[in-house]
């Protein structure tokens, strides 16, 4: 069976599989192959991605007329990188009996039907198939464009918690209720920094079962290939992401995380005309950080990972320094009044380096948290999201307090302390 070298390498470049193992099988779509794998972060914990791609070489007999000789006939497990290295050096690629051009690529000594990947897929497929009609009618459905989806997946991954004692925060929350009329909120937080993405929807119904859904870390799929459309659906403890790309189809099925996501809305301060603020030019700030990053040494008893932003004169550029003893670098920006704030680098960096050229900081009246607000589509082409990021500065009044007071366990009705965001939604 000869297959298209270019298309195979394209498919391989899109896949980051757990233990480098993928399952190949005949697709229900004519002339296509399904490539199934577990994402690396998920480690087969009830999540399987599927890439459907047309691998047949031009003029080959692969899948022709539905003849058994032109099909895989049965699923086969292969090592993806081993196959990729063989294909890179070949002019013609023929797959037969678990070999490419006669070189073994199949997983040795394993029955594909008994492999954990196949078992997990079968279980998820059975659950999904029994609820497919409910999924199609589910009010918990969100359609997104490729730019919004790619940004959401990339940014939320930076804010998700990895605390084993708070698994209900180890993922991204899709809130079909808290966003208010016409909005769905996408939220991630680790207790020290938080991102909220508001997505406007034309039609949205209230779920009859549940309105908030937590997708575990690493489950969301965002292929490098330019996608044309993305649909996210939730029902009965299961989630599904379907992505239509230019050259292939992607589908992800996964089991949702249990627990109650914190009441993130309470952490977001109310913004009024009297709220103090300052802005930073992201590109200028990047240059400043690159100039001082050699001083950011986290070894030893005194970590040097604190960035100080000093806007003593609102009419002059702000000054960025590391631990106050190193080189000071001017950054383009302005402030409503003289102010000085300090942040741990691990909290501040995800809030700035997201491709948005300008970021505005609002200082909370409690001086314990600041809100970073970016205008979404107003500042970056292709984005239609409302983008809000909240992060804790290094406390001066209460040294060491740098958390939103999120409980250490998934208590019922767990709250994050703070203000109200819904009245400040962009019009």
matplotlib code that plots the C-alpha trace (Angstrom):
import matplotlib.pyplot as plt

x = [0.0, 1.7, 0.9, 1.7, 5.0, 4.2, 0.8, 2.3, 5.0, 2.4, 0.2, 3.2, 4.1, 0.7, 0.8, 2.4, 1.6, 2.0, 4.9, 5.1, 2.5, -0.4, -3.1, -3.8, -7.2, -9.5, -11.6, -15.4, -14.5, -13.6, -10.0, -8.9, -7.0, -7.8, -4.7, -5.6, -3.4, -3.4, -1.9, 1.4, 0.0, -3.1, -1.1, -4.1, -6.3, -9.5, -8.7, -8.1, -7.4, -8.2, -6.8, -8.5, -6.3, -6.1, -2.9, -3.3, -0.6, -1.9, -2.7, -2.2, -4.6, -5.0, -8.7, -9.7, -13.2, -13.3, -11.2, -9.7, -6.2, -6.5, -7.4, -5.6, -8.2, -7.4, -6.0, -2.2, -0.1, 3.1, 5.9, 5.4, 8.9, 10.4, 8.0, 8.8, 12.5, 12.1, 9.7, 12.0, 14.8, 12.5, 11.4, 8.5, 6.6, 4.9, 3.1, 2.5, 2.3, 3.5, 6.5, 7.4, 9.5, 10.3, 11.4, 9.4, 7.5, 4.7, 4.7, 6.1, 4.3, 1.0, -2.5, -3.9, -7.4, -5.9, -3.6, -4.6, -5.0, -7.6, -9.3, -9.7, -11.0, -13.5, -14.8, -15.1, -16.7, -19.3, -20.3, -20.3, -22.3, -25.0, -25.4, -24.7, -28.2, -28.0, -24.6, -26.0, -28.8, -26.7, -27.2, -23.6, -22.1, -19.6, -18.4, -15.1, -12.9, -9.3, -7.6, -9.8, -9.4, -5.6, -5.2, -7.5, -5.8, -2.3, -3.0, -5.1, -2.4, -0.1, -2.6, -3.9, -3.0, -0.9, -1.6, -2.5, -4.6, -6.8, -7.6, -10.7, -8.4, -6.2, -7.7, -9.8, -13.4, -16.1, -18.8, -22.1, -23.8, -21.4, -20.7, -24.1, -26.5, -24.8, -21.4, -19.5, -16.6, -13.4, -11.3, -8.1, -6.3, -3.7, -4.7, -2.0, -2.8, -6.1, -7.2, -10.8, -11.8, -15.3, -16.7, -19.8, -22.3, -25.3, -27.5, -27.0, -29.3, -29.0, -27.8, -30.4, -27.7, -24.8, -23.5, -19.8, -17.4, -13.8, -11.5, -8.4, -4.9, -3.6, -6.9, -7.6, -6.5, -5.0, -3.3, -0.7, -2.5, -4.8, -8.2, -11.4, -13.8, -13.9, -16.9, -16.8, -19.6, -20.3, -22.9, -23.1, -19.6, -18.0, -16.5, -15.9, -13.9, -14.3, -11.9, -12.1, -8.8, -7.8, -6.3, -7.8, -10.3, -9.5, -11.7, -11.0, -13.1, -12.4, -13.9, -14.5, -12.9, -15.0, -15.4, -16.6, -14.6, -14.0, -16.2, -13.7, -16.0, -15.4, -11.7, -12.0, -12.1, -14.7, -13.3, -14.5, -13.4, -11.3, -9.4, -5.7, -3.9, -0.7, 0.1, 3.1, 4.2, 4.7, 7.4, 9.3, 8.9, 10.2, 13.3, 13.8, 13.4, 15.8, 18.3, 18.0, 17.1, 20.7, 20.2, 17.1, 18.8, 16.3, 19.1, 20.0, 18.0, 17.0, 15.4, 16.1, 12.9, 11.0, 10.4, 9.9, 8.0, 8.4, 6.4, 7.5, 6.7, 3.5, 4.8, 8.1, 8.7, 8.4, 11.5, 11.9, 14.5, 15.3, 15.6, 16.2, 20.0, 20.4, 20.4, 17.3, 15.7, 13.1, 9.9, 7.4, 4.1, 2.2, 0.4, -2.5, -0.4, 3.1, 3.1, 5.5, 4.6, 6.5, 5.7, 7.1, 8.4, 6.5, 3.2, 3.9, 5.3, 2.2, 0.2, 2.4, 3.9, 0.7, 1.2, -0.8, 1.1, -0.2, -1.4, -3.2, -2.9, -5.7, -4.6, -7.2, -8.1, -7.0, -3.5, -3.4, -4.2, -4.1, -6.2, -4.6, -7.0, -6.5, -9.0, -9.0, -9.8, -9.1, -5.3, -4.8, -6.3, -8.5, -9.3, -12.9, -12.5, -12.7, -9.4, -9.0, -6.0, -5.6, -2.4, -1.0, 1.9, 4.5, 2.9, 4.6, 2.1, 1.7, 5.0, 4.5, 0.8, 0.4, -2.7, -6.4, -7.4, -8.6, -9.2, -6.7, -9.4, -12.3, -14.9, -18.5, -19.1, -15.4, -14.9, -12.1, -12.2, -12.6, -14.9, -17.4, -16.7, -20.0, -20.9, -17.6, -18.2, -17.2, -20.2]
y = [0.0, 3.2, 6.4, 10.1, 11.1, 14.7, 14.1, 11.6, 14.0, 16.7, 14.5, 13.5, 17.1, 17.8, 14.9, 14.9, 11.4, 9.8, 7.3, 8.1, 5.5, 6.0, 3.7, 3.6, 2.3, 2.5, 5.6, 5.9, 8.6, 7.1, 7.2, 8.3, 6.9, 7.7, 8.3, 8.0, 8.9, 10.1, 13.6, 13.6, 15.6, 13.3, 10.0, 8.0, 9.4, 9.1, 11.3, 10.3, 12.6, 11.5, 12.9, 11.9, 12.5, 11.3, 9.4, 7.6, 8.4, 9.7, 6.8, 4.2, 1.4, 2.4, 2.1, 1.8, 0.2, -0.8, -3.9, -5.7, -5.4, -1.7, -1.2, -1.6, -4.2, -4.1, -1.4, -1.3, 0.4, 2.1, 4.2, 7.5, 9.0, 5.7, 5.8, 9.5, 8.9, 6.2, 8.2, 11.3, 9.3, 7.5, 8.4, 5.9, 4.9, 1.5, 0.3, -3.4, -5.8, -3.2, -2.2, 0.8, -0.2, -3.4, -1.7, -2.6, 0.3, -1.6, -1.9, -5.3, -8.1, -6.2, -6.9, -3.6, -4.4, -4.8, -1.8, 0.9, 3.4, 1.2, 0.3, 4.0, 4.8, 2.0, 3.1, 6.8, 5.9, 3.7, 6.5, 9.1, 6.8, 6.3, 10.0, 11.2, 12.7, 14.5, 15.9, 17.2, 19.0, 20.0, 23.7, 23.5, 24.0, 26.7, 27.5, 29.5, 30.8, 29.5, 32.7, 32.7, 29.0, 29.0, 31.9, 30.4, 27.0, 28.6, 31.1, 29.0, 26.4, 29.1, 29.7, 26.2, 24.9, 21.8, 21.4, 17.8, 18.9, 21.1, 19.0, 21.0, 23.8, 21.6, 22.5, 25.1, 25.9, 26.6, 28.6, 28.8, 30.7, 33.1, 35.0, 36.7, 37.0, 36.2, 35.3, 32.1, 32.5, 30.4, 30.5, 29.1, 29.9, 28.6, 30.8, 33.4, 34.4, 34.1, 34.4, 35.0, 35.0, 36.1, 34.8, 36.3, 33.8, 34.4, 31.8, 30.1, 28.0, 27.1, 23.5, 21.3, 19.3, 21.6, 25.0, 24.8, 22.2, 21.6, 20.2, 18.7, 20.0, 18.8, 17.7, 20.6, 20.2, 23.0, 21.8, 23.9, 23.3, 26.3, 25.2, 26.5, 25.9, 24.6, 23.2, 22.4, 20.4, 19.0, 16.5, 13.8, 14.2, 14.0, 16.6, 16.7, 19.1, 18.9, 20.8, 21.1, 22.0, 22.6, 19.2, 17.0, 16.6, 16.5, 15.2, 14.9, 12.9, 13.2, 12.7, 16.0, 16.7, 16.4, 19.1, 22.7, 25.4, 28.4, 31.5, 33.3, 36.3, 37.5, 38.0, 40.6, 44.2, 46.7, 49.2, 52.8, 56.3, 56.6, 53.3, 53.8, 52.3, 52.1, 50.8, 49.0, 48.5, 44.7, 44.9, 47.5, 45.5, 42.4, 44.3, 45.4, 41.9, 40.5, 43.0, 42.1, 38.3, 37.3, 38.6, 36.3, 33.6, 31.4, 29.4, 29.9, 31.0, 34.4, 33.9, 36.7, 36.2, 39.4, 42.1, 45.7, 48.3, 51.8, 54.6, 57.5, 60.1, 59.4, 61.5, 59.5, 55.9, 53.3, 51.7, 47.9, 46.3, 42.9, 42.8, 46.6, 46.1, 45.4, 47.5, 49.7, 49.7, 52.3, 50.9, 52.8, 53.4, 55.8, 55.9, 57.7, 58.5, 57.6, 54.0, 51.0, 47.4, 44.1, 40.8, 37.3, 36.6, 33.3, 35.2, 38.3, 36.7, 34.8, 38.0, 39.9, 37.6, 36.7, 38.6, 41.6, 44.8, 46.8, 45.8, 48.0, 47.4, 48.5, 48.7, 47.1, 49.3, 46.5, 46.8, 43.0, 42.3, 44.0, 43.5, 43.2, 44.1, 43.8, 44.7, 41.5, 42.2, 45.9, 45.2, 42.0, 41.0, 38.0, 38.0, 38.6, 37.6, 39.8, 39.2, 39.7, 38.6, 39.0, 38.5, 39.0, 41.4, 40.6, 41.9, 44.6, 44.9, 41.2, 39.5, 36.2, 36.6, 36.2, 34.2, 34.9, 33.0, 30.0, 27.1, 24.3, 21.7, 21.5, 22.7, 23.1, 26.6, 27.5, 31.2, 33.5, 36.8, 40.0, 42.2, 42.0, 41.7, 41.4, 45.1, 45.9, 43.7, 45.4, 46.7]
z = [0.0, -1.2, 0.7, 0.2, 1.8, 2.1, 3.7, 6.2, 7.3, 7.6, 9.8, 12.0, 12.5, 14.0, 16.6, 20.0, 21.2, 24.6, 24.4, 20.7, 20.0, 17.5, 16.2, 12.5, 11.3, 8.3, 8.4, 7.8, 5.3, 1.9, 1.1, 4.6, 7.6, 11.2, 13.3, 17.0, 19.9, 23.5, 24.1, 26.1, 29.0, 29.3, 29.5, 28.5, 31.3, 29.5, 26.5, 22.8, 19.9, 16.3, 13.1, 9.9, 6.9, 3.2, 3.0, -0.3, -2.9, -6.2, -8.5, -5.9, -5.1, -1.5, -0.5, -4.2, -4.7, -1.0, -1.8, 1.2, -0.4, -0.4, 3.2, 6.5, 7.4, 11.1, 13.4, 13.8, 16.5, 15.3, 16.7, 15.0, 15.2, 13.9, 10.9, 10.4, 10.2, 7.6, 5.5, 5.5, 3.8, 1.3, -2.2, -2.2, 0.9, 1.1, 4.3, 4.7, 7.7, 10.2, 8.0, 5.9, 3.0, 4.8, 8.0, 11.2, 12.7, 14.5, 18.3, 19.1, 20.9, 21.4, 20.4, 19.1, 20.5, 24.0, 24.0, 26.5, 23.7, 21.9, 25.2, 26.2, 22.7, 22.8, 26.2, 25.1, 21.8, 23.5, 25.9, 23.1, 20.7, 23.4, 23.8, 20.2, 19.7, 23.0, 22.0, 18.8, 20.6, 23.6, 24.6, 26.0, 22.5, 21.5, 18.0, 17.7, 14.9, 14.5, 16.0, 19.1, 19.6, 19.2, 21.6, 24.2, 24.3, 24.3, 27.0, 29.3, 29.5, 31.1, 33.9, 34.8, 38.2, 38.7, 42.5, 43.2, 46.2, 44.0, 41.0, 40.3, 39.2, 37.1, 33.8, 31.9, 32.8, 30.2, 32.0, 30.0, 32.9, 34.5, 31.3, 31.3, 28.4, 25.1, 26.5, 27.4, 29.8, 29.4, 32.6, 34.0, 37.3, 39.7, 42.5, 41.9, 38.3, 36.4, 32.8, 31.7, 28.0, 27.2, 23.9, 22.4, 21.0, 18.8, 20.5, 23.9, 25.9, 29.5, 30.1, 31.8, 33.4, 34.3, 33.2, 34.0, 32.6, 33.5, 30.8, 32.4, 31.6, 28.3, 26.8, 24.6, 21.0, 18.9, 15.8, 14.0, 10.7, 9.9, 11.1, 9.5, 12.3, 15.9, 17.8, 21.5, 23.1, 26.6, 27.8, 30.4, 31.9, 28.4, 26.2, 22.5, 20.3, 16.5, 14.3, 10.5, 9.0, 5.4, 4.9, 7.6, 10.5, 14.2, 16.9, 20.6, 23.1, 26.8, 30.3, 32.2, 35.6, 38.7, 41.3, 41.5, 39.8, 42.1, 41.8, 39.7, 39.2, 42.8, 42.3, 39.5, 40.8, 39.8, 37.4, 37.8, 36.6, 39.8, 39.4, 39.1, 36.1, 34.1, 30.6, 29.3, 25.6, 25.4, 22.8, 24.8, 28.0, 26.1, 25.2, 28.8, 30.2, 27.7, 28.9, 32.6, 32.4, 33.0, 36.6, 37.1, 39.2, 41.1, 42.8, 46.4, 49.4, 47.9, 44.5, 42.1, 40.1, 41.1, 38.5, 39.7, 37.7, 38.9, 37.4, 39.6, 37.0, 35.0, 32.2, 31.8, 30.8, 33.6, 35.0, 35.1, 37.4, 39.0, 42.8, 42.8, 42.7, 39.0, 35.8, 35.4, 31.9, 30.7, 29.2, 27.1, 28.9, 31.0, 34.4, 36.0, 39.1, 40.5, 41.5, 42.1, 41.7, 42.0, 40.5, 40.6, 37.1, 36.8, 37.4, 35.2, 32.1, 31.0, 31.2, 28.7, 26.1, 24.3, 21.1, 22.2, 21.7, 24.6, 28.1, 30.6, 34.4, 36.8, 40.4, 42.8, 45.7, 48.1, 46.6, 46.7, 43.1, 39.8, 36.7, 33.3, 30.6, 26.9, 24.2, 22.2, 18.6, 19.0, 19.4, 17.5, 14.1, 14.2, 17.9, 19.0, 22.7, 25.7, 27.4, 31.2, 33.3, 37.0, 38.9, 42.4, 42.9, 45.6, 48.8, 50.8, 53.6, 54.0, 52.9, 51.3, 50.6, 46.9, 46.5, 45.9, 49.0, 47.1, 49.4, 49.5, 48.8, 46.5, 49.0, 47.9, 46.6, 46.8, 46.2, 45.2, 47.1, 45.1, 43.1, 40.3, 36.6, 34.9, 35.1, 33.4, 30.3, 27.1, 25.2]

ax = plt.figure().add_subplot(projection="3d")
ax.plot(x, y, z, "-o")
ax.set_aspect("equal")
plt.show()
